[in-house]
C-alpha cells in the first residue's frame, strides 16, 4: 500500500465519520394534516430536533457513495505507471 493509498483511506474514513455525525434528517408531517415526509437537511446528531428523525436510507446512500469514491480512488491511485 502506497502513501497515497493510505491518505485516500484515511480521508474516506473521515468523510464517513462526518456523514455519520451530520446525518440527513426528516420529519413526518402526518400529524399536522399536511401528510408526507419532508427532508430537513443535515444536522449534528446530538442536537435537539424535536419530532425529526434520522433518514437512514439517506445515510446509507451517503456512506455507499463515500465507500465507492474511496475505493475507486484507492484503486486508481495505487496503480504503478509502467514504463
N, C-alpha and C positions, 0 to 999 in steps of 0.2 A: 504494500500500500504506500503510495507516494504521499508527500506532504500536502499536495493539492487535494488529494482524495480525503485525507484526514480533515482538512479545512472544510470541504464540502459536507462531510458527515456531521461535523460539529455545527455548522451553520444550519443544516437541516434539522438537527435536534433542537436548536434554539428556536427556529421558526415553529416547530411542532409544539414546543412548550408555550410559546407566546400565543399560539392559536388556542391552546387549552386554557390559558389564563384569561383570555379575552374571547370567550365563545360567542357564537351568534345566539341572540335571544328572540323569543316570540311571545305574543300574548294572545290568549283565546278570547275572542270578543263575543262568545255565545251568550254570556250573562248580561250583556248590555243591549241585546236586541239587534245589534249590527250583524252578528254572525261571522263566522270565519276566523282564521288565524292570521295575524298580522306580524310580519317580521319587524324587529326593533333594533337591528344592528348588533354590533359587537361591543360588549361592556365587560368590565372586570368581574370575575366570577364571585368574588367575596363581597361585592356590593349589595345593597338592598334594592331589590327591583319589584317589590310588591307582587302582583299576580303574574309577572313574567316567568317564563321557564326557558330552559336551555333548548335550543333547536339541535337535537342530537344528530339528525340527518345532515344538517349543515356543517356541524363539527366534524362528522365523519368524512364528508366531502373535502373539507379543508385539510384534514390530515392526509387523505389519499392524494390530493394534489401535491402537498409538500413531499410525500414519500416518492411519488412518481418523478417530480422535478429533481429531487435529491439523487434518486437512483440513476436517472439519465445523465445528470452532470457527473456523478461518480464514474460511470462507465466511459463517457466521452472524454473526460479529462484524465482518465487513467491510461488511455492508450498511448503507447510509445510511438513516436514518429520514426518510421522505418526508413533507412537510407540504403 
